[in-house]
């Protein structure tokens, strides 16, 4: 398959992942910065262009990967769909529910597929938890807590931005686990400029999930993610702390009445797995957990959380 990638920021990383994909035989990267494109071309051996029409008019390119700022996801995804391409979009799907719906409607009109980079589905601890829940290995999951905490490393994550820009993967994972929520409550505050704390409580028929995000940690703190899951017959805990110096601390444990067990983490690159799933799903016409419909539900849930946190709902 021939693919194109829009963007030279994280698009460069995506190009590296797709270079390892055996089902991809040609990659073209588009961007506006000629110097960055030269670096990418030299470093990865891919084609580059500053002319978007080179990609849109090339009928042999089947997939366009949109790695651009969220506010222009809809604009470029729609252009690619109208040019007859399948589309892979970085998470979050779009900046608004309306724009997300426009992408979906265009995909249906053009009879093309849209995939969204919901990479948490391919992180081993989250995969394992999902499998345990589906199998009811320890009974029902009754209560779930998931967090994402960071120093001020990622731009403006105040109360107006934190749900869309920091919590989206965790919100999506909760929806993957439990389905659409029955109710949502939030508690949040701005701590200082561009830094906030937001907690959302989502209730389901037989369970509750708490999603916590904090963008106000001290600079020496790690970027920290993790979850705690209370089942009828077990408690599962996972955390991963990543420091600026490259050090990472991580642990996954399962507690039952009989024993405490630390689970060995399976090394796998979730981004490479996502890229493979997208290409394979197109070539073999297979369903995918990365299809746009679920990402749109996530975007709608984010919008609801934002409204509630502002006291307008």
N, C-alpha and C positions, 0 to 999 in steps of 0.2 A: 504494500500500500504506500502511496505517496501522500505525505501530509505537509501542512504548513502551520507555523507557529507565529502568532502575532504578539510581539513584545520582546524586549531585550533585557528585561529585569529578571523576574522569575521565569520568563520565557526561555532564558538561557539554560536554567536548570531543567525545564521540561525537555528541551532539545537533547540534553545529556541523557535523560531517561529514555527518550524515544530512540536514541542512537543504539541503545542496548537491546531494543525490541526487534526480534528476528522477523516479525511480520511487517516491518516498515523498511522499505528499500530506498526511500529518498525523502529528505527533509529540507524545507525552505523556511527561513526565518525572516520575518518582515519587521522593520523598525524605521524610525526617523533618524537615528543617530548612526551615521556611516562608520564612525570609528568603532563603536560597540559592535556593529555588524561585522567589521573586519576581524575583530578579536574572536568573535564567535565562529566565524568561518574558518579561521586559522586553527583555533583550538579544537573544534569538533568535526571539521571536514564537511560541514553542511553548506547548502546554498543559501545566499542571503539576497535581499532586495529592499529598496526603499520605495518601491512602487507597488501599492496594494493590488492594482489591476493585474500585475504579473501572476498573482495568486488566484484572484477571483475569476479571471478569464481562462485559467488553465484547467481544462476539463478532466485532466488525469489526476488532479489533486482531489482526494475523496474526503479528507478530514481537515478542518481548521481548528486549531487550539488557541483560544482567546486568553492570553495572559496579560491583560491590560488593566488599568484602574477600574474598580467596580462600576463607577458612574458611566463608563462607556461600554460595558459588557453587552447591553442590549443592542446598541448601535452597530457594533461590529459582528455580533452573532447573527443579527438579522441580515446584514449584508452578505455574510457567508452562506446562510441558508438560502437566500434568494438567488445566489450564484450556483445552487445545486450541491452545496457541501454539507456533510454532517458536521456537527460542532461539538467541541469539548470546551467547557467554560470553567475557569477558576472559581472557587467558592469565595464569597457568596454569589449566587446565580446572577443577581442584579441589585441595583441600589433601591428599587421600590418593587412592591408587588405588581403594580401596573406594568412595569417594564418586564418583569419576569413572565407575566401572562402574555405580553406581546411576543416574547421569544417562543413560548409554547404554541401560540396561535400560528405564528409564521412557520414553525416546524411542521405543524399539521398540514398547512396549506401547501408547503413545498414537498411534503412527504419525505422529510429528512429527520434524523434523530439528533437529539441534544443530550449530552452527558455532562455531569457536573462533578468537580473534583472533591467528592466526599471521602477523602482518603482515610478518615478515622475507621471506616468499615474494613480497612486492610491493615490496621495496626493490630499486632497479635493479641495484646491483652483485651482489646475491645472485641475482636473476633471470637476469642475464647469465651468471654462473658456472654456474648450473643448466643453462642452455641449451647452453653450451659443452660441459659434461660429457655431456649427453644426445646431442649431435651427434657426440661424440668428435672434435671439431675439432682437438685436439692430442693425440689418443690417449687412453689411460686416465688417470684421476686416481689417483695412487699414494699421495699423502700430503697431508693437509689439516690446517691449524691454524686455529683460530678463537678469538678472545678477546673479553672484556668486562671492562673495568677501571674502577674508580670511586673517588673519595673517599667519605667517610662521609656520603652525601647521602640515602640511601634507607632509613633505619632499620636494624634488626638484620639484618646479613648475615654472621653467624658461621657456623661450619662446619655447624651444624644447619639453617641456612636458605638458604645461598647457592645451592645447586643448584636448589631450587624457585623462589626469588625473583629470582635474577639470571641463571642459566645456561639457563633453560628455552627461550628462543628459539633459542639457539645449538645446544642439544641437538636440538631439533626440526629445525633446518636440516640438521644432520649426518644425521639419520635420513631426511630427505627426499632427500638426495643418495645415500646408500649403502644404505638399508634397515636392517633390524634387525641389531644388532652380534653378532658371534660371541663376543666377550669384552670385559670392561671392567676396567681397573685405575685406581686413583686415588692421588693424593698430595695431602695438604692439611694445613693447620694454622691455628689461631686466632692472629692476630697481636696483637690487643688486643681489649678488649670490643667486641662487635658487628662486628668486622672480621676477615676471614679470606682465605686464598688456597686455591683448590682447582683441581687439574688432573685431568682424566679422559682416559685413553687408551682409545679404542674401536677394536677390530680387526674388519676385515671380510675377505671371502674374498681380495680382491686389493688391499686398501688399508688405511690406518690413519688415524685422525682424532684430533687432540688438541684438547680443549676446555679453555680456561684462563679462570678468573675470579679477580679480585682486588678486594676491597672496602676495601683498606687504604691507598689512595693518599693522598698529602698533599693538603690542602685546595686548594692552588693548581693541582693537576693537572687535566687535562680528564677528562670522561667519555669513555672511549676504546673503540671497537669496531673489529673488522677481521678479515681472514683472509689466509692464504697457501695457495695450492694448487699442488702440484707435479704436473704432467702429464708424460707421456712426452716431449712435444716443446715444453713451455712452462712458465713459472712465472708465476702471477698473484697480484698483491698489492693489497690494498685496506685503507685505514684511514680512520676518521673520528674526529676529536677535537672535542668540544664543551665550551666553557668557560662558566663561570657568567655572564660578561658578554655572552653571546650569540654570541661569535666561534666559527666553525666552520672547521676545516681538514680537507680530505678529498682523497684521491687514489686512482685505480684505474689500475694498470699491468699490461701484459702483456709478458713478456720471452721472446723466442725466440732461436735462434742467429743469425737474420737481422737482428733489430731489437728495440729497446726502444720501446714505444708507450704513451703515456698516453691512456686512454680518457675521452672527454668524458662526464660523468655526465648522464643524462637526468633533468630535473627532474620529479618526480611525487610526489604525496602518497600514501604507502602506505596510510594509514588510510582515505582516501577510496576507494581502490581496493578495499580489503577490504569496506567497507560496501556498495559497489556489487555486488561479487561475491555477498555474502550475499543481498541483495534479488533480484538477477537469478536466482540459483540456485533460490530459492523460486518465483518467478513463472513461470520456464520449466522447473522441475523438472530442473535440470541438476546434474551431479556437481560437487563443489568440493574443492579442496585443503584447505579449511578445515573439512571434515567431522570429526566428533568422533572417528572411529576412529583417525586418525593422532595426534590430541592425546592420546588415551588411551595409545597406545604411548609417546609422549614422557613422560607421567606415570609409566608403569611403568619406563622407563629412568632417570628421575630418582630414583625410589624405590630402584632397584638401586645407583645411584651413591651415594646417601645411606647405604645399608647397608654398602657396601664401604668408604666413607670412615670409617665408625665401627668398622670391623674386625669386623663381625658376619656377614660373608658370605665 
